[in-house]
Amino acid sequence: MLTLQLDEFMVELKEGSLKNVGPTNKSGTAKLFDVESAEAREFGDKRVKLVFEDDEGNEVQVALFPEDVRSIARDIEALEDDSPVFE
């Protein structure tokens, strides 16, 4: 299940093209639940891409620098040691 929350979002659809309407203060949040597959792969020369997909074909991709990937890996290791999620 993919959820999207778009704040202060307005676009104009004209002749098949989307155009920003209003100020540039838009923001968004995407959440993907019930992930069926996850993978990590190289993205360019300096980043790692994490790809998550659910059984409906919704996909979220995140490109991170190696230090951010290492930080997440440490967070996961700490959860494995301390959290009942991994029991």
C-alpha positions in Angstrom: 0.0 0.0 0.0 1.4 3.4 -1.0 0.2 6.5 0.7 1.1 10.0 -0.6 0.6 13.3 1.4 1.1 16.4 -0.6 1.0 19.8 1.1 0.2 23.1 -0.5 0.0 21.2 -3.8 -1.7 22.7 -6.8 -0.9 22.1 -10.5 -2.5 23.1 -13.7 -3.2 20.5 -16.4 -3.1 22.1 -19.8 -2.8 20.2 -23.1 -1.5 17.1 -21.4 1.2 19.0 -19.4 1.5 19.6 -15.7 2.5 23.1 -14.6 3.2 24.4 -11.1 0.5 26.8 -9.8 1.2 29.1 -6.9 4.2 29.4 -4.6 7.1 26.9 -4.4 6.3 25.9 -0.8 5.1 22.4 -1.7 6.2 19.4 0.2 5.3 15.7 0.2 5.6 12.5 2.1 5.5 9.0 0.6 5.0 5.8 2.7 5.1 2.2 1.4 3.7 -0.5 3.6 3.6 -4.3 3.1 6.9 -4.4 1.2 7.3 -7.6 -0.8 10.8 -7.0 -2.1 13.8 -4.8 -1.1 17.2 -4.4 -2.7 20.3 -2.2 -2.6 22.4 -1.4 -5.6 24.9 1.1 -6.8 23.6 4.4 -8.0 26.1 6.4 -10.0 29.7 6.6 -8.6 28.9 7.9 -5.1 25.5 6.6 -3.9 23.6 3.5 -3.0 20.0 3.1 -4.2 17.5 1.3 -2.0 14.4 0.0 -3.9 11.3 -1.2 -2.2 8.2 -2.7 -3.9 4.9 -4.0 -2.7 2.7 -6.7 -4.2 0.7 -4.1 -6.1 3.7 -2.8 -8.1 4.1 0.4 -6.1 7.8 1.3 -5.8 9.8 3.7 -3.7 13.5 4.4 -4.5 15.9 6.2 -2.2 19.4 7.2 -3.1 21.8 7.6 -0.2 25.4 8.4 0.3 27.5 5.6 1.8 27.7 7.3 5.3 23.9 7.4 5.5 23.7 3.7 4.5 26.3 2.8 7.2 24.3 4.8 9.8 21.1 2.9 8.9 23.0 -0.4 9.0 24.1 0.5 12.6 20.5 1.4 13.5 19.4 -2.0 12.3 22.1 -3.8 14.2 21.1 -2.0 17.4 17.5 -3.0 16.8 18.5 -6.7 16.3 20.2 -6.5 19.7 17.6 -4.6 21.7 14.2 -4.8 20.0 11.6 -7.6 20.2 10.9 -7.0 16.5 13.7 -9.4 15.7 12.8 -12.1 18.1 
